[in-house]
């Protein structure tokens, strides 16, 4: 959900980023119109596990990375106390199947649908529906 929020913010019509690039330019929250104290509070909540086991927070504003944090969890230990202790590919608590252990890779689940619908909704709310109507890849 946090990635979704950050992605929607990146679509803001303010400012322009130099595209394409080999990496994201960075800036500060204040320079991009964000309150760093709010981001710091969210960071503290995520670090304390208030919102579950979040592994990272990335905020992109006006095409620039303005805030990035990573959170490490011992997923092997957490699996020992999981509600479903039976290992297997359909157990989302099992770190053997969902590569949260020793890797930054994560399974996508349905996040692609969520991000896509948020981007389409953001564009439509900006009265930019014509961008949604055009095919984005060659047929």
Helices and strands as residue ranges (DSSP letters): H 2-10, E 25-26, G 30-32, H 36-47, E 56-61, E 64-70, H 75-80, H 111-125, H 129-133
